[in-house]
Amino acid sequence: MRFETLTIHAGPKPDPAFGAVMTPIYQVSTFAFKDVKQPGPFDYSRSGNPTRKVLEETLAALENGTHGFAFGTGMAAEATVLNLLSAGDHLIVHDDLYGGTYRLITSVTARHGVAVDFVNLRDLSALRAALRPNTKAIWLESVTNPLINILDLGALAQVGKEKGIITICDNTFLSPYFVKPLDLGIDVVLHSTTKYLNGHSDVVGGAAIVKDPSLAERIGFLQNALGSCAGPQDCFLVLRGIRTLSLRMDRHDENALALANWLAKHPKVETVLHAGLESHPQHALATRQFKGLGGTFSFRVKGGDAEVTRLLRGLKLFILAESLGGVESLIEQPWTMTHVSMPEDARRKCGITENLIRVSVGLEHIDDLIADLEQGFANV
């Protein structure tokens, strides 16, 4: 089946109990045994739930994986996968990444005895120089948050396979519609299902997808042992969102590129960070590696914090809020919002500055979005 068909027919089937076309919400904690020492397919919802199972099968199908795992939040997915590492292991992380991931790795994972190095993974020689005998994992994002750097997923996966190192890729920004990292050799794909997969800003959730059965067994054990699984109501909502994923991603992609081109010509914009623009340093790689670039990108306003504040306060349609991937357009200042948990020196070192703005371009008419930004810039 093609992707558009998979979003509707992967995983979900008429429910065996009553033939429901859409997967029901099995809002239960426990399931009756068939007899003494004879459990049914499910016994306790932390270990497995029919609604969650359908979502996990769907996620695996969309990413061309064999096993999917649904979690209560994106951070729960990350925390569970990071528990694959043990004290004494070494983790390499791209130096430009989501602030919540940075906080988790530096404040929790490192505290548990895992050595961590932040490296510019656009430079394969820098990666090779950072490798140690105890390096166990490489952490990356298909499109980095918020600086929109593009990593060569196939090349990074190859280094991992040469050295027996697990590669972990957060694919939230693009969704499996625009790239399937497992097909490029990545070992574990992560998602905040809160974002594009759900697409309606009404649920939080996370996911991990793998092909390797041994990795699947380890992650499944951790999901159950840590209790980090998603609840059935949230799984139902993510499944609902996935039905329209391909349609939404096309519109997000179209709107974002049009807005990026408009901003690139604006006299009050310093630079636009969108890999669909030929000015982007990894434009050729992005064009070769991805089918599209989604709806999230960043730009720098000429000036600093004061100019950003005036712009943000002048907007009526763009909503000042964290998160991304919903049908509505959101705008934020990473310096004071999504990446404020990163120390100031770490933010400046990787290029996160006060004049950086990140936008999640929604499904509104592009002319209305441009008009809203134009009125905002009138205040700058």
Secondary structure, 3 states (H helix, E strand, C coil): CCHHHHHHHCCCCCCCCCCCCCCCCCCCCECCCCECCECCCCCECCCCCHHHHHHHHHHHHHCCCCEEEEECCHHHHHHHHHCCCCCCCEEEEECCCCHHHHHHHHHHHHHHCCEEEEECCCCHHHHHHHCCCCEEEEEEECECCCCCCECCHHHHHHHHHHHCCEEEEECCCCHHHHCCHHHHCCCEEEEECCCCCCCCCCCCCEEEEECCHHHHHHHHHHHHHHCCECCHHHHHHHHHHHCCHHHHHHHHHHHHHHHHHHHHCCCCEEEEECCCCCCCCCHHHHHHHCCCCCCEEEEEECCCHHHHHHHHHCCCCCEECCCCCCCCCEEECCCCCCCCCCCHHHHHHHCCCCCEEEEECCCCCHHHHHHHHHHHHCCC
